[in-house]
Amino acid sequence: MTATTPEQPVSARTLRVAQWATGTIGTHALRSVIEHPDMTLVGLRVYSEGKQGSDAGTVAGLDTVTGVTATTDIETILAARPDGVLYMPILCDPDDLCRLLAAGINVVTTCGDFHNPATMDPALRERVETACATGGTSVYSTGSSPGFITEALPLVLASVQRRLHHLAIDEYADLSRRDSPIMLFDIMGFGRPAGDFDENMLGYITGNFGPSLRLLAETLGRPLDSIESRGELATATRDITVAAGSIPAGTVAGQRITVTGLADGRPLLTFTANWYCTTDLDQQWVLRGDDGWHVGVDGDAPLDIDIRFPVAPERLAAVSPGYTANRAVNAVAAVCAAAPGIRTTADLPHIVSTLA
């Protein structure tokens, strides 16, 4: 971590930040760092040879010339000595991550590996914590889901409760406008004949959301006994055409995954992902036909909260990455100021944005 003095704490100075990876989320974060009043971009790690050597402003799609050149080399990032890195590759590489941490560079990541250190692979946890101790640094996983909707918001809602019987989160994603055939058809299995739910997909979602729900429960003093999950499929009742292609009648057009945390044998926390390409399904699911969340709190101060993304379809692709990237950008200052180690939403203060 770049040295500071008691007279100049991390929160009171301009942070030196590097962006790692420039996919959809990473590019949005890159633009935010360039435009941030309290951040200076000092490094940009890319994976595409076509982006290497380009100015970061060009990679971000801005007219701004930053003087920071995109690189595929970790040594260049280390040499820039950023206070923090926004680490946003598709998958976490422990070698790269630990090199950053051990070199004194804090990390905020949208990779979901570090939401709850207690649920991590013990060998990986020890390795990361050792790197943090060596560099005097911290690492924090966040984003919109899991992250904001499974940790930050529920903790705020629970602050007006003294008894909590059940907290249920429903996530809605209408994928009909997502022009990503590989994601929808090859990875998620839309447009295929309905059969058993893909166990790999079920395991992936459980692995992403289970640790976050456990963290929430532990923070509220109600540790979970177990996590249960189930997946359901629904088929289209008619032929439909979506942005990514065609989905014939009778093939998968809706998926629902429910992850439930149980305490004392009863559901305490539930997260349900509702992903669909049409509301014309053979199952009687309650679907909204737009993106967002519904949070229901059954406690001594009951709450019913509907969160919608009021974005025109033609603007959704440009706007939606912000729901994930912005929280990570806003967390950099808190993570740089935090005690060394794997930090969680329960450890950190409220993430507060310094607006552009």
FENWOZI-V105487 format. One line per field, one symbol per residue. psi: psi as a letter, one per 40 degrees, with the letter a starting at -180 (. if undefined). burial: b if it has 9 or more other ideal C-beta (glycine too) atoms within 8 Angstrom, else e. A space follows every 50 residues. Layout:
psi=???
burial=???
This chain:
psi=hhiiidegideeihhhiihhhfadddddddddddehdeihheihhiehdd dheiiddddefiehhdehhiiehddddddefidihhhfidihhddddddd ddefhihhiehfefdhddeihdddddddddddddefiiihhaadhibdde cddddddeeeidhhdhhhhhhhhhedehggdddddddeeieiihaihhdd dddddddddddddddddddeegiidihiiiiiiiiheihihideaihiie iheiihhhhhhhhfeihdhhhhhhhieiegieifihideiiaihhhhgae giihhhhihghideeddddddddddddddeedddddeiiiahiidddiih hhhhi.
burial=beeeeeeeebeebebbbbbbbbbebbbbbbbbbbebeebebbbbbbeeee bbebbbbebbeeeeebebbbbeebebbbebbbbbbbbbbeebebeebbbb bbebbbbbbbbbbbbbbeebeeebbebbbbbbbebebbbbbbbebbbbbb bbbbbebbeebeebebbbbbbbbbbbbbeebebbbeebbbbbebeebeee bbeebbbbbbbbbbbbbbbbebebeebebebbbbbbeeebebebbebeee bbbbbbbbbbbbbeeeebbbbbbbbbbbeebeeebebbeebbbbbbbbbe eebebeeebebeeeebeebbbebbbbbbbbbbbbbbebebbbbbbbebee beeeee
